[in-house]
């Protein structure tokens, strides 16, 4: 679980809170929280109230952090905060992102299909280059095709 804790290289917020004290006479361990920011700020807290305050401080700091630089929107060029608004990590201003999000589903499906076709074309191109390289090394066409497809080549054993 220690690999999930934030570090200077991987900033973030980590919270460990045991079950509520109402169910237990005495909790096994107190709540703990740790927070590293990309600007170098580091905070830790022990106890339920201190951990809650640390979470609030973390959320407040994110809006004013000097390390969060502005960058232009990929669509309109308007300066926008350095954070991804979508799951894809597309840096855009809120107006452009909401417009993109409201596109008809068919448009989104076509855009995703075009990306998938491009990926298959790159894979075919890579396989073609590999086949040519194998043939240049002396492999026959069938053997090269079998190696590229991942099939097994039968081994001739003459006793």
C-alpha positions as CSV (number, residue, x, y, z in Angstrom):
1,X,0.0,0.0,0.0
2,X,3.0,2.3,0.4
3,X,3.3,2.5,-3.4
4,X,0.0,4.4,-3.4
5,X,1.2,7.1,-1.1
6,X,2.1,10.4,-2.7
7,X,5.8,11.4,-3.3
8,X,7.5,14.5,-4.7
9,X,7.6,12.7,-8.0
10,X,4.0,11.6,-7.9
11,X,2.0,14.3,-6.1
12,X,-1.5,13.6,-4.7
13,X,-3.6,13.0,-1.6
14,X,-3.6,9.8,0.5
15,X,-6.1,9.1,3.3
16,X,-6.3,6.1,5.6
17,X,-9.4,6.1,7.8
18,X,-10.5,3.2,9.9
19,X,-14.1,2.4,10.7
20,X,-16.1,5.0,12.5
21,X,-15.5,5.3,16.3
22,X,-19.2,4.8,17.0
23,X,-18.9,1.1,16.2
24,X,-15.8,0.6,18.3
25,X,-14.9,1.4,21.8
26,X,-11.4,2.4,20.7
27,X,-10.3,2.4,17.0
28,X,-7.3,0.3,16.1
29,X,-5.5,3.3,14.7
30,X,-6.3,6.9,14.0
31,X,-7.1,8.4,10.6
32,X,-4.1,9.5,8.7
33,X,-3.7,11.7,5.6
34,X,-0.7,12.8,3.6
35,X,-0.5,15.3,0.7
36,X,2.3,16.2,-1.7
37,X,1.7,19.0,-4.3
38,X,3.6,19.5,-7.5
39,X,4.8,22.9,-6.1
40,X,6.6,21.1,-3.3
41,X,4.2,21.6,-0.5
42,X,4.0,18.6,1.8
43,X,1.5,18.1,4.7
44,X,0.6,15.2,6.9
45,X,-2.2,14.8,9.5
46,X,-3.2,12.2,12.2
47,X,-6.7,12.1,13.6
48,X,-10.1,12.3,12.1
49,X,-10.5,16.1,12.4
50,X,-6.9,16.9,11.3
51,X,-7.3,14.6,8.3
52,X,-10.6,16.3,7.4
53,X,-8.9,19.7,7.6
54,X,-6.0,18.5,5.5
55,X,-8.4,17.3,2.7
56,X,-10.1,20.8,2.8
57,X,-6.7,22.5,2.7
58,X,-5.7,20.3,-0.3
59,X,-8.8,21.2,-2.2
60,X,-8.4,24.9,-1.5
61,X,-4.7,24.9,-2.5
62,X,-5.4,23.2,-5.8
63,X,-7.2,26.4,-7.0
64,X,-4.3,28.7,-6.0
65,X,-1.2,26.5,-6.6
66,X,1.6,28.4,-8.4
67,X,2.7,25.2,-10.1
68,X,-0.6,24.9,-12.0
69,X,0.3,27.0,-15.1
70,X,-2.2,28.1,-17.7
71,X,-2.0,26.8,-21.2
72,X,-4.1,27.5,-24.3
73,X,-7.2,25.6,-25.1
74,X,-6.5,23.1,-27.9
75,X,-9.7,24.3,-29.7
76,X,-10.1,28.1,-29.3
77,X,-6.7,29.1,-27.8
78,X,-8.2,30.8,-24.8
79,X,-6.0,30.4,-21.7
80,X,-7.1,27.6,-19.5
81,X,-5.9,26.0,-16.3
82,X,-3.5,23.1,-16.6
83,X,-5.8,20.2,-15.9
84,X,-7.7,17.7,-17.9
85,X,-11.4,18.2,-18.0
86,X,-12.2,14.8,-19.5
87,X,-11.2,11.2,-19.0
88,X,-9.1,11.5,-22.2
89,X,-6.9,14.3,-20.7
90,X,-8.0,16.8,-23.3
91,X,-6.9,20.3,-22.1
92,X,-9.7,22.6,-23.0
93,X,-11.6,25.5,-21.6
94,X,-14.9,24.5,-20.0
95,X,-17.0,26.0,-22.9
96,X,-15.2,24.0,-25.6
97,X,-15.2,20.8,-23.5
98,X,-19.0,21.1,-22.8
99,X,-19.6,21.7,-26.5
100,X,-17.5,18.7,-27.4
101,X,-19.3,16.6,-24.8
102,X,-22.7,17.5,-26.2
103,X,-21.8,16.3,-29.7
104,X,-24.2,13.7,-31.1
105,X,-23.3,10.2,-30.2
106,X,-22.9,9.3,-33.9
107,X,-20.2,11.9,-34.3
108,X,-18.3,10.5,-31.3
109,X,-18.7,7.0,-32.6
110,X,-17.3,8.0,-36.0
111,X,-14.4,9.8,-34.4
112,X,-13.5,6.7,-32.3
113,X,-13.9,4.5,-35.4
114,X,-11.5,6.7,-37.3
115,X,-8.9,6.4,-34.5
116,X,-9.3,2.6,-34.5
117,X,-8.8,2.4,-38.3
118,X,-5.7,4.6,-38.0
119,X,-4.3,2.2,-35.3
120,X,-4.9,-0.8,-37.5
121,X,-3.2,0.9,-40.4
122,X,-0.1,1.6,-38.3
123,X,-0.1,-2.1,-37.2
124,X,-0.3,-3.3,-40.8
125,X,2.5,-1.0,-41.8
126,X,4.7,-2.3,-39.0
127,X,3.9,-5.9,-40.0
128,X,4.8,-5.2,-43.6
129,X,8.1,-3.7,-42.6
130,X,8.9,-6.7,-40.4
131,X,8.0,-9.1,-43.2
132,X,10.3,-7.3,-45.6
133,X,13.1,-7.3,-43.0
134,X,12.6,-11.1,-42.4
135,X,12.6,-11.8,-46.1
136,X,15.8,-9.8,-46.5
137,X,17.4,-12.0,-43.8
138,X,16.6,-15.1,-45.9
139,X,13.3,-16.3,-44.5
140,X,10.7,-17.5,-47.1
141,X,7.4,-15.7,-47.4
142,X,5.4,-18.4,-45.5
143,X,7.8,-18.5,-42.6
144,X,7.9,-14.7,-42.3
145,X,4.0,-14.6,-42.3
146,X,3.9,-17.3,-39.7
147,X,6.4,-15.4,-37.4
148,X,4.5,-12.2,-37.8
149,X,1.1,-13.7,-37.1
150,X,2.4,-15.5,-34.0
151,X,1.8,-19.0,-35.4
152,X,4.2,-21.8,-34.7
153,X,6.6,-23.0,-37.3
154,X,6.8,-26.8,-37.6
155,X,10.2,-28.2,-36.9
156,X,11.6,-30.9,-39.2
157,X,13.4,-33.6,-37.2
158,X,15.2,-36.1,-39.3
159,X,16.6,-38.9,-37.3
